[in-house]
Amino acid sequence: MSNITITKTSELKKKYEDANKLVFGEMYTDYIFTMRYLPEKGWHDAQIKPYENISLNPASLVFHYGQEIFEGMKAYLSPNGEPLLFRPDENFKRMSSSAERLKMPKLDEKLALEGLCELLKLEKDWIPALEGTSLYIRPTMIAVDPYLGLKPSQEYLFFIIMSPVGAYYATGFNPVKIYVETKYVRAVPGGTGNVKAGGNYAASLLASSAAKDKGYSQVLWLDGIERKYIEEVGAMNIFFRFNDAVVTPELSGSILPGITRKSIIQLLKDDGYSVEERHISIQEVFDRAKKGELLEAFGTGTAAVVSPVGILNWNDEVIEINENKTGELTLKMFKHLTGIQTGQIDDKYGWSLKI
Ligand SMILES: *Cc1c(COP(=O)(O)O)cnc(C)c1O
């Protein structure tokens, strides 16, 4: 049996009325899961309690040196109304490797998953049922020692909060416009680009808001040394279809190893596509687009699942991919993966975990 203490509340929040009107990340469920870490005790004090503010000493290390990591995952409702998680073991495994990179303790992955499952059982009614909607899950780990010197914390807080989200494609499955960033970079070899650390995202905001000002929805990041090779698009991995070969940047150390990326590679191979994980230069993409060989491009990540790319701007040279329409393979991959995630398509790899 579990050693998670559960404190219930009799005052449940008022839930959303129309799941289609939910804005990402604005509403939180009734409960939070927390646990603490100390070197002599390991992970302990696992609790589910009513959602509340966290009180911390202002000197806590997380506020000063950014020792913070997180994950992003989703729960969906199956056609029979059971909560489904998509490859949650992969998220907690990745969180442990993020922790190692930031000199934080490895997660107790089993306890974290147990905490999440218990939390979901309690909050099942928060999972929206409409097509495309889900319950977004945010596991987080922060350094809480009050100390102004630079050192790794001894004590850590891990928590999971959840937020119902509407359909990502409420206005249709439309391609996005992407600005190729040539000045700023997201990550460098030897840095923290391959882990989900909060600091990476703080450092990306300036470039993405400049791209938005120019009318683009995200930036495409190039490598940190030569500004030549493609890394990622916003907080998604990226795929290009050249005729019948699909190419995605190889995991070089500065690219986040997406679980959606890994799953899509598997589905593409199953469908008989040749998938190349390799260096791919922005020059190659533009050259082959002009020769008519670039048929489709799409990003992958938990939030959007699969997001078609319609326009790329590189130093003010603009290419349109598939006439700025969603490509057939992009749509097929989106339907296949969301079908597995929502329990509507045969899940031969056992990716979906029923709670
Ligand atoms: C989270 C994330 C992704 C996508 O990872 P998934 O596991 O597919 O959600 C890709 N790139 C970055 C930078 C990310 O933060």
The ligand as a Tripos MOL2 file, in Angstrom:
@<TRIPOS>MOLECULE
LIG
   15    15     1     0     0
SMALL
NO_CHARGES

@<TRIPOS>ATOM
      1 C1          9.1070   19.5950  -23.6720 C.3       1 LIG1
      2 C2          9.8870   20.0030  -24.8750 C.ar      1 LIG1
      3 C3          9.7990   19.3240  -26.0990 C.ar      1 LIG1
      4 C4          8.8060   18.2200  -26.3540 C.3       1 LIG1
      5 O1          8.9270   17.1420  -25.5150 O.3       1 LIG1
      6 P1          7.6970   16.1380  -25.3320 P.3       1 LIG1
      7 O2          8.2140   15.1100  -24.4160 O.co2     1 LIG1
      8 O3          7.3830   15.6200  -26.6810 O.co2     1 LIG1
      9 O4          6.5770   16.9490  -24.7670 O.co2     1 LIG1
     10 C5         10.6260   19.7060  -27.1330 C.ar      1 LIG1
     11 N1         11.4890   20.7310  -26.9890 N.ar      1 LIG1
     12 C6         11.5750   21.4340  -25.8530 C.ar      1 LIG1
     13 C7         12.5460   22.5480  -25.7580 C.3       1 LIG1
     14 C8         10.7610   21.0930  -24.7670 C.ar      1 LIG1
     15 O5         10.8330   21.8010  -23.6460 O.3       1 LIG1
@<TRIPOS>BOND
     1     1     2 1
     2     2     3 ar
     3     2    14 ar
     4     3     4 1
     5     3    10 ar
     6     4     5 1
     7     5     6 1
     8     6     7 2
     9     6     8 1
    10     6     9 1
    11    10    11 ar
    12    11    12 ar
    13    12    13 1
    14    12    14 ar
    15    14    15 1
@<TRIPOS>SUBSTRUCTURE
     1 LIG1         1 GROUP 0 **** ****
